[in-house]
């Protein structure tokens, strides 16, 4: 799955910390009501149909 992600690597705690720092800082002061995905492009690849998870007849993504 890693080779299918946009950044071609597993995320690190520093990646999450950088996103958290951004959201807690003044640069995020006007951001409301949105999701910030810190996943290296995995969800985008799933939605674009470029990732085959190898299960059944294809992949599906559900959002709760």
Secondary structure, 3 states (H helix, E strand, C coil): CHHHCCCCCCCCHHHHHHHHHHHHCHHHCCCCCCCCCCCCCHHHHHHHCCCCCCCCCCCCCCCC
